[in-house]
Amino acid sequence: MPILTSTFNPSFPFKNAHFNTIYRPLFMKNDIDYERERVKTWDADFIDLDFSRVGSKNAVLLIHGLEGSAQSNYMVTTSLQLNQAGFDTCCMNLRGCSGEDNLILGTYHSGKTDDVDFIIQHLYKNHTYDKIVIVGFSLGGNLTLKYLGEYSNIPDFVKGAVAVSVPVDLTSSQAELSKLKNKLYLNEFLKTMKEKLIRKAEKFPDFVLDRELLAKATRFKHIEKQYTVPVFGFKSSEDYWEKASSRPFIPYIKHPTLLINSLDDSFLSDACYPRQEAARQDNFYLLTPNYGGHVGFLSSFSQHNNDWLESRILKFIHERILPEATPL
């Protein structure tokens, strides 16, 4: 019955979910020197991978969240901590998120696991790593869980995964994000998504975009109706949410996997805490701290005492996925 108990107890300001969520991207600054590898895809496009290497035979593939990148603070801090523990990291920039627009009309969405499989296969065939762990955040966590439960040809060198702040049920999660409490976050997401869609319409004249409706968009559904649904072949937003959600795939996960979702995450509905699956599966672990916000999990204003999330990821890797990989 792998429902884990959390001891995460942040200082008073960080017990506020919104404060914890906002503080990380606004005030947590870390530098890292990545080495970029551009991988050509099967559909005449590219995916940029950013590596942080320490000469290890084991690597962690990190996948960011909606409109994030390898430069997102949670990606940088996790990479640095994993490097210190002796792991190489490979940060996967989803299409159109690496600082350069991708070459085709389609970019990414919450359930587009073919790109994850493509990169895993690329690492397996073109790099010399013995073992790989996947760590995904938010949308990237949804991709991680869905991939592990959906694909049957996962290379043996993939040993397990950790997913953080994951909307495993997109139907109810998007409803939460549309509430007043999340208006600030939603507006920020929509702003960058609208800008990208306008650039796509300029680049691909055959892509019909109603700019007036786009300007009025106040929900993800308004974006999906013009882009995600027609470009990726879904019948409707509801069809997309159902097919892209990772929760139905969790029972099919065979690798040791940890999901960390804080109970105060304003992005998540109750359906995003798969307690029954964790109770029934020996290899699927659920950790639900009372605090943490959305991909926050900070505990104080001290930069050096804010590594609970990264340490928890490492703890699970060492205890459940790669116990032979002794911490440095």
HUQUI-V436147 format. One record per backbone hydrogen bond with DSSP energy under -0.5 kcal/mol. CO is the residue of the C=O (numbers start at 1). NH is the residue of the N-H. E is the energy in kcal/mol with one decimal. If there is no record, write none. Layout:
CO:NH:E  CO:NH:E
//
This chain:
1:3:-2.2  2:4:-0.7  2:286:-2.1  4:288:-0.6  11:14:-0.9  12:15:-1.8  13:16:-1.3  15:17:-0.6  16:20:-2.4  17:21:-2.3  18:22:-2.5  19:23:-2.3  20:24:-1.0  21:25:-0.7  22:26:-1.6  23:27:-2.8  23:28:-0.7  24:28:-1.7  27:29:-0.8  32:34:-0.8  34:36:-0.5  35:51:-3.0  37:39:-0.6  37:49:-3.0  38:40:-0.5  39:47:-2.2  41:44:-1.0  45:41:-2.4  47:39:-2.8  48:93:-2.3  49:37:-2.9  49:51:-0.6  50:91:-3.2  51:35:-2.5  52:89:-2.2  57:130:-3.1  57:131:-1.2  58:88:-2.1  59:133:-1.9  60:62:-0.6  60:90:-2.6  61:135:-3.0  62:92:-2.9  63:137:-2.4  65:68:-2.3  69:72:-1.6  72:75:-1.0  72:76:-2.2  73:77:-3.0  74:78:-1.4  75:79:-2.2  76:80:-2.6  77:81:-2.1  78:82:-2.5  79:83:-2.6  80:84:-2.1  81:85:-1.3  82:87:-2.7  83:86:-1.6  88:60:-2.0  89:52:-2.4  90:62:-2.4  90:92:-0.6  91:50:-2.6  91:93:-0.7  92:64:-0.8  92:94:-0.7  94:97:-2.3  100:98:-0.5  109:112:-1.6  111:113:-2.2  112:115:-0.7  112:116:-0.5  113:117:-2.6  114:118:-2.2  115:119:-2.2  116:120:-2.5  117:121:-2.7  118:122:-2.1  119:123:-2.7  120:124:-2.2  121:125:-2.2  122:126:-2.5  123:127:-1.4  131:59:-2.4  132:159:-2.9  132:160:-0.7  133:61:-2.9  134:162:-2.2  135:63:-2.2  136:164:-2.4  137:140:-2.3  138:142:-2.1  139:143:-2.2  140:144:-1.9  141:145:-2.5  142:146:-2.5  143:147:-2.6  144:148:-2.2  145:149:-1.6  146:150:-1.8  147:151:-2.2  155:158:-1.8  157:132:-3.6  157:159:-0.6  159:256:-0.7  160:134:-2.1  161:258:-1.9  162:136:-2.2  163:260:-2.9  164:138:-3.4  166:168:-1.8  168:170:-0.6  168:247:-2.2  169:173:-2.0  170:174:-2.5  171:175:-0.9  172:176:-1.7  173:177:-2.4  174:178:-1.1  176:179:-1.6  179:182:-1.9  180:183:-1.8  182:186:-2.7  183:187:-2.5  184:188:-1.6  185:189:-2.4  186:190:-2.8  187:191:-2.1  188:192:-1.6  189:193:-2.1  190:194:-2.8  191:195:-1.9  192:196:-2.0  193:197:-2.1  194:198:-2.2  195:199:-1.8  196:200:-2.2  197:201:-2.4  198:202:-1.8  199:203:-1.8  200:204:-2.6  203:205:-0.5  204:207:-2.1  206:208:-0.8  207:209:-0.6  209:211:-1.2  210:214:-2.4  211:215:-2.5  212:216:-1.0  213:217:-0.5  214:217:-1.2  219:222:-0.8  219:223:-1.0  220:223:-0.6  220:224:-3.0  221:225:-2.1  222:226:-0.8  223:226:-0.5  223:227:-2.1  224:229:-2.8  227:231:-2.7  228:232:-1.8  229:233:-0.7  229:234:-1.8  236:240:-2.2  237:241:-2.9  238:242:-2.1  239:243:-2.4  240:244:-2.5  241:170:-0.5  241:245:-1.1  246:249:-1.7  246:250:-0.8  247:250:-1.2  249:252:-1.6  250:253:-1.8  256:161:-2.0  257:285:-3.4  258:163:-3.1  258:260:-0.5  259:261:-0.6  259:287:-3.0  260:165:-3.1  262:265:-1.3  264:266:-0.6  265:268:-1.3  269:272:-1.7  270:273:-1.6  272:274:-0.5  273:275:-2.6  274:278:-1.8  275:279:-2.2  276:280:-1.7  277:281:-2.1  278:2:-0.9  281:2:-0.7  283:257:-2.8  283:285:-0.6  285:259:-2.6  286:4:-2.4  287:261:-1.9  289:263:-3.3  292:296:-0.9  292:297:-1.9  293:295:-0.7  297:309:-0.6  299:11:-2.6  301:303:-0.5  302:305:-1.3  303:306:-0.8  307:311:-2.8  308:312:-2.3  309:313:-2.2  310:314:-2.2  311:315:-2.4  312:316:-1.9  313:317:-2.1  314:318:-2.7  315:319:-2.3  316:320:-2.9  316:321:-1.1  317:321:-0.9  317:322:-3.9  322:325:-1.7  324:326:-1.6
//
